[in-house]
Amino acid sequence: QRILRLAEMCRRLETEEEKVLPFYPSSLAEWEQQDARRILAASPNEPLARAMQDYMGLERFWQRFNKAKLEEKALERARAALANRNRHLRELLQQYLAGAALSQKVPRDPPPL
């Protein structure tokens, strides 16, 4: 109940894009989606399946949670890639500056005899 109440509170903070397209499109084929809908519409026989019906309100929560986790992982990978590129660019800059400092120390014209 607490999670559902928090989800209702968070709904007000969603962006327009999240309200219109809250989830990724399904990867199931149309016939697979129809089978899933048919199975969900049927009343369950097993005790575990009956207990799971009590938690159907959390399905949306888990979809959002999984989406957030996927985005978090994608951002972590992007951050790692950017950190790696930043390190590489710093190394190149250090090499350039070392070469520039070395060329200033070497005299351009040999000293006269």
C-alpha positions in Angstrom: 0.0 0.0 0.0 2.9 2.3 0.8 4.4 1.7 -2.6 1.1 2.4 -4.4 0.7 5.6 -2.5 4.2 6.7 -3.3 3.6 5.8 -7.0 0.5 8.1 -7.0 2.6 10.9 -5.4 5.3 10.4 -8.0 2.8 10.5 -10.9 2.5 14.3 -10.4 6.3 14.6 -10.9 6.4 12.7 -14.2 7.4 14.5 -17.4 4.9 14.7 -20.2 7.0 12.1 -22.2 6.7 9.7 -19.3 3.0 10.2 -19.0 2.5 9.6 -22.8 5.1 6.9 -23.4 5.9 5.5 -19.9 7.4 2.2 -21.0 9.5 0.7 -23.8 7.4 -1.0 -26.5 6.8 -4.7 -26.0 9.2 -7.2 -27.7 6.4 -9.8 -27.9 4.8 -10.5 -31.2 1.1 -9.7 -31.6 0.0 -13.3 -31.1 2.2 -13.6 -28.0 0.6 -10.5 -26.6 -2.9 -11.9 -27.2 -1.9 -15.2 -25.5 -0.6 -13.3 -22.5 -3.8 -11.2 -22.3 -5.9 -14.4 -22.5 -3.9 -16.1 -19.8 -4.1 -13.1 -17.5 -7.9 -12.8 -18.0 -8.5 -16.5 -16.9 -8.9 -17.1 -13.2 -5.9 -18.9 -11.7 -6.1 -22.4 -10.3 -2.8 -22.5 -8.4 -2.5 -20.9 -5.0 0.6 -18.9 -5.9 -1.1 -17.5 -9.0 -4.1 -16.5 -6.9 -1.7 -14.8 -4.4 0.0 -13.0 -7.3 -3.3 -11.4 -8.4 -3.1 -9.4 -5.2 0.1 -7.8 -6.5 -1.1 -6.9 -10.0 -1.2 -3.2 -8.9 2.6 -3.4 -8.5 3.1 -4.5 -12.1 3.4 -0.8 -13.2 5.8 -0.1 -10.3 8.1 -3.0 -11.4 8.0 -1.8 -15.0 9.0 1.7 -14.0 11.6 0.3 -11.6 13.1 -1.9 -14.3 13.1 1.0 -16.7 14.9 3.2 -14.2 17.5 0.4 -13.5 18.2 0.0 -17.2 18.6 3.8 -17.6 20.9 3.8 -14.6 23.1 1.0 -16.1 23.2 2.8 -19.5 24.3 6.1 -17.8 27.0 4.2 -15.8 28.4 2.8 -19.0 28.3 6.2 -20.7 30.0 7.8 -17.8 32.7 5.1 -17.8 33.2 5.6 -21.5 33.5 9.4 -21.1 35.9 9.0 -18.2 38.1 6.7 -20.4 38.0 9.2 -23.2 38.8 12.0 -20.8 41.8 10.1 -19.5 43.0 9.4 -23.1 42.6 13.1 -24.0 44.6 14.2 -20.9 47.4 11.8 -21.9 47.5 13.3 -25.3 47.5 16.8 -23.9 50.4 15.9 -21.6 52.4 14.5 -24.5 51.7 17.6 -26.5 52.8 19.9 -23.7 55.9 17.8 -23.0 56.8 18.1 -26.7 56.2 21.9 -26.7 58.4 22.4 -23.6 61.1 20.2 -25.2 61.1 22.2 -28.4 61.5 25.5 -26.5 64.6 24.1 -24.7 66.4 23.1 -27.9 68.1 26.1 -29.6 66.8 26.7 -33.1 70.1 28.0 -34.5 73.4 26.4 -33.6 75.7 28.7 -31.7 78.4 30.4 -33.8 82.0 29.1 -33.5 
